């Protein structure tokens, strides 16, 4: 059993694939398997994967018909043998050759089920980097053996977000709860990360921004805001709210934290809903505004305060304008 299974879903990223794979192979910690999932890519990605596999025994390649990001990640999970799972998107890369050894040492110390690590955005057109987290993180608050206290600290400071690629997850947790990504949806990370908050018992953090997240690449999901994206995010928020309410009797504190996690994602959803004209979809969006009352995150607190003063419609408009300006 290798320490880490690193899963890379691959589709039409011929330009970036070598940068991604090489950033893993440069790691000073060698106890890992690298699973490259060729999701029916029509370019030369499949051949590139095969060349890597033939040159390094740690690399395993899966060739499959195109099924989307969730399907590719699930195919990797199905054959992974590592103690911990890490996802790396194929147009992104790691910028820290010593990351795995430090993460290994952290996990040896805490025996955490889930570790979150730092990341930075790369704006390719402008050749510019920005940090995703701009605060000094107190790791001692995250490795607290009281899971709810650790979660509250992460949510309050917007450290824990709906991204599969900035986490290291104990595989036995995924196996025990038969966790897989929902296929056919955008924002498939959202309920996956929500479930991890429920199932994981101990957390950890690695502060160096090892992950480089390529922003607004032409053809990428993040560059295609659409009605489907809003619909899928809304579906995930609705599902998460129902899950939190069902958890109330069993663990009210955990239920409130789960709702707080989805409250931030709901705030993001409001901000990207600017171009939506579907009245039924907008009505469903408004029905879920109760999520904003679970304002554990400081950013959600500001949104909730604005909603109380200006009302739902003006708050949504303000958030949409903020998103446009931020671009």
Helices and strands as residue ranges (DSSP letters): E 4-10, H 17-25, E 32-39, H 45-55, E 59-64, H 69-79, E 84-87, E 93-94, H 99-110, E 114-123, E 128-131, H 139-142, H 147-156, E 167-170, H 171-176, H 189-199, E 203-215, G 221-223, H 227-246, H 252-271, H 279-287, G 288-293, H 298-310, H 312-326
